[in-house]
Amino acid sequence: MSETKLGVPLHRKVLIGLVLGGIVGAIANVWAGEDSDRRSMVGFAADAVAHPIGQVFLRILFLVVVPLVFASLAVGVANLGDLRKLGRLGGRTLLIFLVTTVFSAVLGITLMHTVQPGTGFDDATRQSLMAQFSSSAAEVQSKIEFTPDLTTIDRVNKVLDWFLPRNVLGAITRMEMLPLIVLALFFGAALTQIAEARRQQMVAWLETVAEAMVGVVGFAMKLAPYAVFCLVYSVVSKFGLDLLQKLALYVVVVLVGYVIVLFVFYPILIATLARRSPVDFMRRAIPIMVTAFSTSSSSATLPTSLRVTQQDLGIRPQVSGFVLPLGATMNMNGTALFEGCVVLFVAQVFGIDLSLGQQALVIVLCVFSAIGAAGVPGGALPLIMTVMAQVGVPPDGIAIVLGVDRLLDMGRTVVNVMGDVVCCGYVERSESMRERA
């Protein structure tokens, strides 16, 4: 990232904004206490001042997601030239996605099964949390598409709609990125089949679009330190410290899972598969992690991920342009870990003993539902309720954890996005070795 006139790197200013936002938000929350007037003042500052600034930053990032994903992915496929390379590239990418997602889901289930933070959760606290966040749980449940007595053809059409909807523009406006990715893959593959001169003209045009979108991201990043401060302040100032105390062990277990994946599992993959220094790799990826943490959105972080991987990590556009958009939709390691934790925690709170077979089913469901999770804040919650219902855990029980979800959402987005970046490093090395050979 570029240096400022004072010589302070932008990512360092963003980190400062993140830390200050957390400190000021915590101070505001403690100062407000139970006083209604003070809580009203803190809420007004969060909603009327901090929220708009943070949303301007977020919406600029969302603004460029669609053209940037389409142009980057189409160019990446078109530049492969040979469609056999696409199959090889896609196979390696999906294999790493599957391995990392399964590991994360198993880790989350194992941690919850070992520590059991929901055991001994007193009835009064459970009822209090259920009452406090029941309306939020109902709002999440309303987003679950439930159609009883589906026929076989209905199920087939439902799966097809995930990938090939009749109205691709409608799907894109709902932030369903999988149809956009499929369209870009087909478009890039079709470009490989036309005359060289005409293909290069279109590729040059798409590269210009991608570069212009990265330039727009550059404008947004100038606002980033202030926007990150506002986004983090809004979250920290609103959730009460008493809520954290009630759910402290649950929060700690989930965060420990994030840390293990991010600072143990990923560095092992970086060293063994990408053959790069984990410390240097993670240091260069700090702007990606900060953006992911503050936005809680894989889709909003994608423009920053593409910029940093290409400029700071030295990964070629045809690799990052293929792997990262695909990963922002399909590779949700942090989400898979989090889903397993939530299901087991709520089961423990309600005294429901899940068998090993049911826990194995939770792992499988977490892997598949993580693929379908939207890359926006809170996008995994409706799918978690579906998983809970499949193993006999009350879906309404998600209300117990909704109060701290945004905090954990920020962490799991970092794990999600960094999983894509690590995969990028592996694919870049494997493709470079093949080309040299």
C-alpha positions, 0 to 999 in steps of 0.5 A, spaced: 500 500 500 502 507 498 506 511 503 503 517 506 506 524 506 508 523 513 511 516 511 506 512 515 503 506 511 496 506 509 495 499 512 498 502 519 493 507 519 488 502 518 490 498 524 490 504 528 483 506 526 481 499 528 484 499 535 482 506 537 475 504 534 475 498 539 478 503 545 473 508 544 467 504 543 468 500 549 469 507 553 463 509 550 459 503 552 462 503 560 460 510 560 453 509 558 452 503 563 444 503 564 443 510 564 438 511 558 440 518 556 447 516 556 445 510 552 441 514 547 447 519 546 452 513 544 446 510 540 445 516 536 453 517 535 453 510 532 447 510 528 447 518 525 455 519 525 459 513 525 454 508 521 454 513 515 461 514 514 462 506 515 457 505 510 460 510 505 466 506 505 463 499 505 458 501 499 464 503 495 467 496 495 460 493 494 460 498 488 466 495 484 465 487 486 461 485 480 465 489 474 471 487 478 469 479 479 467 479 472 473 482 469 478 479 473 475 472 472 474 472 465 481 475 463 484 470 468 480 464 464 482 467 457 489 468 458 490 461 460 489 459 452 488 452 453 481 450 457 485 444 459 489 449 464 482 451 467 481 444 469 487 443 472 487 450 475 480 449 478 481 442 480 487 444 485 483 450 487 477 446 489 481 441 492 484 446 497 478 449 498 475 442 500 481 440 505 481 447 509 473 447 510 473 440 512 479 441 517 475 448 520 469 444 521 472 438 524 476 443 529 470 447 531 466 441 533 472 438 536 473 444 540 466 445 543 466 438 544 472 438 548 471 445 552 463 444 552 462 452 554 454 451 554 454 446 559 451 448 566 448 455 562 443 457 567 436 457 565 435 464 567 440 467 563 438 462 557 431 465 557 434 472 558 438 472 552 432 468 548 427 474 550 432 479 548 434 477 541 428 473 539 426 478 534 432 478 531 432 470 531 425 471 527 428 476 522 434 471 520 429 465 520 424 469 515 430 469 510 430 461 510 426 459 504 422 453 506 418 449 501 414 443 504 414 437 499 419 438 494 418 433 488 425 431 485 424 436 479 423 441 484 430 439 488 433 439 481 431 446 479 433 449 486 440 446 485 440 449 478 438 456 480 444 456 484 449 456 478 444 457 472 438 462 474 434 464 469 435 471 471 442 472 472 442 480 473 436 478 479 441 473 482 447 478 482 443 484 485 441 479 491 449 478 492 448 471 489 455 471 486 455 464 484 451 465 477 456 471 476 462 467 477 459 461 472 457 467 467 465 469 467 467 462 466 463 461 460 465 468 457 472 467 458 472 460 456 468 462 450 474 468 448 479 462 448 475 459 442 475 466 438 481 469 433 487 471 437 486 478 435 479 479 437 480 475 443 486 480 445 482 486 444 476 484 449 482 482 454 485 488 453 478 492 455 476 487 460 483 488 463 482 496 463 475 495 467 479 491 472 484 496 473 479 502 473 475 498 479 482 497 483 483 505 482 476 506 485 478 501 491 484 506 491 479 512 493 476 508 498 482 506 501 483 513 503 477 513 507 479 506 510 482 509 517 476 513 518 471 508 516 474 502 520 474 506 526 467 508 525 465 501 523 468 498 529 466 503 534 459 502 532 459 494 534 463 495 540 459 501 543 453 497 542 454 490 545 454 490 552 460 487 557 455 484 561 453 480 554 460 478 553 461 476 560 455 471 559 457 468 553 465 469 555 467 462 554 463 461 548 466 467 545 473 465 547 473 458 544 470 460 537 476 465 537 481 460 539 479 456 533 480 462 529 487 463 531 489 456 530 486 456 523 489 463 522 496 462 525 497 455 525 494 451 520 495 457 514 502 458 516 503 450 515 500 450 508 504 457 506 510 453 508 509 446 505 505 448 499 506 455 497 514 454 499 514 461 502 516 465 509 509 464 513 511 471 517 513 475 510 506 472 507 502 474 513 505 481 514 504 483 507 497 480 507 495 485 513 491 490 509 487 484 507 486 482 514 484 489 516 479 490 511 476 483 512 475 484 520 472 491 519 467 490 513 465 483 516 464 481 508 468 477 503 465 480 497 467 487 500 474 485 501 475 482 494 477 488 491 483 489 496 485 482 496 486 482 488 490 488 489 494 486 495 495 479 492 498 482 485 502 488 488 504 486 494 504 478 494 507 477 487 501 473 484 499 473 477 493 476 475 490 470 471 491 466 478 488 471 483 483 473 478 481 466 478 482 463 485 480 469 489 473 471 486 471 463 486 474 463 494 469 469 496 463 465 494 465 457 495 471 457 500 468 459 507 473 456 512 471 461 518 464 460 517 464 452 517 468 452 524 463 457 526 457 453 524 459 447 528 461 451 534 454 454 534 450 448 533 454 444 539 453 450 543 446 451 543 445 443 543 449 444 550 445 450 553 439 446 551 441 439 554 441 436 547 446 430 547 448 429 540 451 422 538 458 422 534 453 420 528 449 427 529 456 430 530 459 427 523 452 430 520 453 437 522 460 437 519 458 435 513 452 440 513 457 445 515 461 444 509 456 444 504 452 450 507 459 454 508 459 454 500 452 457 500 453 462 505 453 469 502 459 473 502 456 479 506 455 480 514 451 475 517 450 471 511 451 464 514 446 465 520 440 463 516 444 456 514 446 455 521 438 455 523 437 450 517 443 445 520 440 446 527 433 443 525 437 437 521 440 435 528 434 436 532 437 443 535 431 448 536 433 453 531 430 459 535 436 457 540 440 462 535 438 468 539 442 466 545 448 467 540 446 473 536 448 478 541 456 477 540 455 475 532 457 481 529 464 480 533 465 473 531 463 475 524 469 480 523 473 474 526 471 469 521 471 473 515 478 474 516 479 466 516 475 466 510 478 471 506 485 469 508 484 461 506 483 464 499 489 468 499 493 462 502 490 457 496 492 463 491 499 462 494 499 454 493 496 455 486 501 460 483 507 456 486 504 449 482 503 453 476 510 456 476 513 450 477 509 446 471 511 452 466 518 452 468 518 444 467 
